[in-house]
Amino acid sequence: MHVPDGFIDAPVSAATGVLAAAAVAVSLRGARRELGGPEPHAGLGAERTAPLAGLVAAFIFAVQMLNFPVAAGTSGHLLGGALAAILVGPYTGVLCVSVVLLMQAVLFADGGLTALGVNITDMAVVTVLVAYGIFRGLVKVLPRGRRSVTAASFVAAVVSVPAAAAAFTGLYALGGTTHVPIGTVFAAMTGVHVLIGIGEAAITALTVGAVLAVRPDLVYGARGPAEPLRLRTSPLAGPVAGAGEPGAVPPAAPGAGPRPAGARRSARRVWLAGVAVALVCAGGVSYYASTSPDGLEKVAGDQGIDAKAEEHAVKDSPLADYSVKDIADPRISGGLAGVIGVGATLAVGTGVFFVVRRRRGAARDDGGTDTAASARPGTGAGDAPAPPRHSPGSA
């Protein structure tokens, strides 16, 4: 659903650019709390949350290369807003998808540069808001348990995709450069994207379920509503999961002495496994992805929305169209481009999240209130975060 240049006129593109910039600014502030989190949670050091968020961005980039067929002559791909919001939180999720869209537009000529605000608004902001709102509502009414979290992930992802399609229709109604009846655009866009949403939901539920099965403490949306996962460890490692939040380390009994080293659980294995999966998807599996146009491309071609489409400003990029220039073998060219994209997205995303984390730490050192620790009583750690409150003089 990457909108190219020329689909939406300049005034609406500029307005969505301002809206996207504001959403990113708000998300940068909110992500400080999500990336910091309560440090004792699950024994996971807060300094390790930035690489995990960067991994989510890289994983979304990789899986977006895997177009899957949804109808005759039409394909779809993951948008990723639901997956990111559930894994790392809504604010950080907006940033993850925004980083992916930026890398795709600048390096791979995928999604217009003047349409970057449209794409961030549609594919990052709308999908995250819709998906996370539905997800939080479902986990509050469903029975406590891991299956409920996975089921809520599926439903949230299904709805988020046609919601993004409807949002595009609204933007097209305001600033479309061709004259196509809005009812026709809406019916065509939502119809095909309901089918794409099923694929999105399957990928999201499988990914969330896989992480829940091994490290539920790493799933932001599972903090609170999901039942704790108890893993067997060696006697020297001590317990790694107990009562309270899923995967939380039980407090030491009075007089029991310091916790064993194993109680502070490393996320390195999860990170390495995630990077490996992303590289395999982008570097190998992507060769077998569907070559049919995606939902927006198909609708645009059929309805004439693309009549005034413009060539991408970086169409001559060495990585344009997800292939490395001057490499004739399509398998090698596409695979290498995918690997470069995963590496670049991982590096940029991790760098952004490290900066966000450090700014939060600096604010606390300057006397600011730890917003995670000062959450309102009774608020679940997985709930949509409240606006940060700072004491006078805080950053």
N, C-alpha and C positions, 0 to 999 in steps of 0.2 A: 504493500500500500504506500510505497514511497512516491510522493507527489513530485513530478518534475517541474522545472520552470515553465511558465506559460499557461498552466492550467488555471491559476488564480491570479487575478490582476494585482497590480502594484500596491494600491491602497490597502486591500485586505491582507496581502502578504506582509506589508509593513506592520499592520495592526497585530497580526498573529506573531510577528517577530517580537514586538514589545511584550505581548502576553507570554510568550515562551520565555523571554528573558526574565520577566517577573517571576514566573513559576520556578525557573532554575535558581533564582536568588533566594526565594522562600525555601526551596528544597535544600540549598546549601546550609541554611540555618538549621532546618529540621534534621538534616542528616548528621549534624554534630551529635545530637542526642542518640540517634539510632546507631551510629558507629561507635559511640562511647559505650552506651548501655551501662547497666549495673555491672561493674567489673567482676564481682564474685560469681556472676551468672555462669553456671556450668563449668567453672574453672577456666573459662576461655579468656585469655588476656585481651583487653580492649585494643591493644596495639596490633592484634592479629585480624581485626575486623576489616581493615582497609584492603588487605590482599584478597579476602573473601569477596568483598564487594566488587573489586576489580575482576575477579574470576567470573562473577555473575555477568558482568558486561561482556567479557570475552566469550562466555558460553552462549549468550544471546546472539552475538555476532556470528558465531559459528553455525548455530542452528538455523539462523535466518537464511543461510546459504542452501538449506535443504528444502527446496520447493517440492511440495507433494501435490499430486493431481487431485482435484476435487470435483471436476465435471468435465464434459467433453471440451477439450481445448483450453482448459483453465487450470491454474495451479494456485497454491497458497503457501504461505510460510509463516513461521512464528512471528508475532509482534513483540511479545516478551514483557509487556507491562504487568500482567497478572503474576507471572513467574518472578519477576524482580521484586515486586511489592511484597509478595508472600515470603520470599527468601530473606530479603535484607531490609524490608520496611518501605513504606510508601514514598517518603522523601528521597531516600537513597535509591529507590526504584526509578523515580523520575530521572535522577542523574545518570543511572546506569544506561537507560534507553537513550537518553540524550547524547551520551558519549558515543554509543554505537551509531546513532544517526549522523553525528558529526564526522566520525571516521569514514563512514560509507560515502558521505557527500564529498568530502575533501580528497580522499584517496582513490575511491572506486567509481566516482561519477554516478552514484546511485542516490537519487533524490536531489532535487535542485538546490542550488545554493541560496537563491532568493526565496525558495520555498522551504528553507530549513525551519523557519518559525512555524509554518503550516504543519510540517511533519512532526516537530517536537510537540506542538499542541495536540495533534491528533493521535500520534502513536505512543507518546510518553505520558502526557498529562491526562488525556481522556481515559486511556486504557487503565492507568494506575488508579485514578479516582473511582472509576466504575468498578473495577475488579476488586480493589481492596475494600470498598464500601460493602459490596455484596459478600465478600469473604468474611469480614468481621461480623456482619449480621447473621450469617449462617452458623458460624462456630459458636455464637452465643446461644443459639436455640437448639442446635443439634446435640446429641449425647456426647459427653466428653470422650475423646479417643482419637487415635491416629487416623482411623478410617474416616472420621468426620472431617478432619482437616483436609485429607486428600479429596474427599467428595466436594467440600466447599471450594477447594482449588479448581476442580473441574468446572463447576457451575460458574464461578467467577470468571474463568478464562473464556468459557463459551460466550457469555454475555458481552465481554469487553470488546470482542472483535466487531460484531455488528454495531456496537455503540460507536466505535471509531469510524465505521462506514457511514453511520448517520451523521456524525460530526463533520466528516468531509462533505457530505451532501449539504449541510448547513453553510459551510464555508463557500461551497460552490454557488449556493443560492445568493450569497452576498457578493461574491466577486468572480464568478465564473467568466471565462473569456469567450465562451461560445454559448449559443442560444439552444439549450436542450431543456425540455420540460423537467422541472424539479421532481415531479412525481415519478417520471421515468428513471431519473438518476437514482432516486431513493430506492425504488423497487429493485433496480438492477444491482445496486451496491449492497444493500442489506441482504438480498436473496443469496448472492454468491458468498458473502462473508459469513452468513450463518453456517454454511458448509465448512468454510475455512476455520471458523471458530471451533468446530468439533475437533479438527486436527490440533489447533492451538491448545484446547483443553486436554487432549490426550497427552501431549508433550509436557504440559505444565503439571498435570496430576502424576505422571510417571516420575518426573524429576523431583517434585516435592516429596512423593512417597519414598523414593530411593534415599533421599537425604534423611527423612524421618526415620527410616529403618536403621540407620547407622549412627547418626548424630542429630537427634531432634533438637538439641540445644542450639544448632546452627540455623534453624528455621525461625525467622523472626515472628511469623504469624502463628507459630505453634507454642510460643511462650505463654503459658497460662491455660489455654483450652485443651491441649492434648495431654493424655496420660503420660506419666514419666516412663522412659525406656530404661530398663535395667540390663546392663551388659555384664557379662562375666569377664572378670579380669584375674590376673594372677594374684596370689595372696599378698605379694609385696606392693602391688599397685593400689590396693584398697578400692573402696566403692567409687564408682564414677557416676552413678545415677541414684536418685532417691526421691523422697517425697518432696512435694512442692512443685516447682516448675519442671518441665520435661528435661531430663538430663542434668538437673541441678545436683551439685555435690552436697551431700548432707553435712550440716554443721558438725564440727568435732565435739565430742562429749567433753564435759568439764574434766580437766585433768588428763585428757587423753594425749596431750602433747601436739606437736605440729602435724599437719596432714602429711601423708606420704607424698612423694614427688609425683606419683602417678595420678594424684587427684586433680592436678592442673593439666587438663587434657589438651594435647596439641591438635591443631587443625591442619597440620602439614600434610598428612596423608590424604585428607579430603581435598585439599588444594591441589596436590599433585595429580590425584585421580581426575579432578575436574579439568585441569589443564590438558591432560592426556586425551580425555574424551573430546574436548573442544578441538584439539589439533587433528584428531582422527576424523571428526565430522567435517571440518573445513578443508583438511588436506587430502582426504581420500573419499569419504562418502559423498561429498558434494558433487563429484564427477557424475554420480548416478541420479542427481536431482532432476526433477521434471524441467524440461525446457519450454513448456507452455507458458504464455503470459500469465502473470498473477491477476488477482481479482480486479484491481484497479485498471491495470493495462487492458484487460479484456473488455471491461465495461467502457473504458475510454475509446477503444478502437471501434466497438460496436455502435456506440451512441454518438461518436463524433466529438467527444470532449477534448480529444488530443489535437484538434484542428489547428490550434495555435501554439502547440508545444514548441519549446525552444531547445536548441542544443545545449548540452551541459557545458558550463564554463571550463571544466577540467576534463573534457572528453578525450584529450590527448595525454592524460595521465598514464604513466607506465603501468598502472594497475587498473585502468578503466575496464569496466565490465568484468571484473574479477578474473583477470588473466594478466600474466606478466608479458609485457611487450617484448617482442623479438624471440619468444620461445614458441616454436611451432607446435610442439606436441600439446594438445589441449589438456590431457590429463596432468602433465607436469606443470603446465602454465597455470591452470586453474587451482591445482593443489598448492603450488607455491604461493600464489596470491592469497589463498585462504589462510595458510600458515602465517604469512606476513601480517594479514589483517588481525588474526587472533593475537599475535605478539604485540602489535601496535595498540590494539584496544586494551589489552591487559596492562601494558605499560602506562598508557594515558589514564585509564580508569583508576588503577592503583595509585598513581601519582596524585590525582585529584582527591581521592578519598584519604590519603595520608595527610594532605594539606588540611582538609576539613577536620580530621582527627586532631591534628596538632593545634589548630586554632581553638578547638574546644578545650584542649588541655591548657593553652595559654590563658583563655578566659577564666578558667578555674583558678589558675595560679595568681591571676590579678585580683582575685576576690569575688569572682562571679559565683553564683549559686549553681551547684551541680543539678541541672534540670532533671536528669534521670533519677537521681537519688531523692529529689524533692517532688516526685510525682504525687498527685493527689491520692490520698488513701483510697484503696479499693479499685484503683485503676490497674487493669492487667497490663503486663509488659508488652503484650502484643497489640494492645489497642492503639488506634490512631493517636499519635502524640499530641498533647496539648501545647499551645504556644509557649515558648520558653519564657521563664520569668527570671530576671536578673536583679541582683541587689545594686544599689547605687555604686557607680564606679566600675561596674563590670563591663567587659568587652562585649 
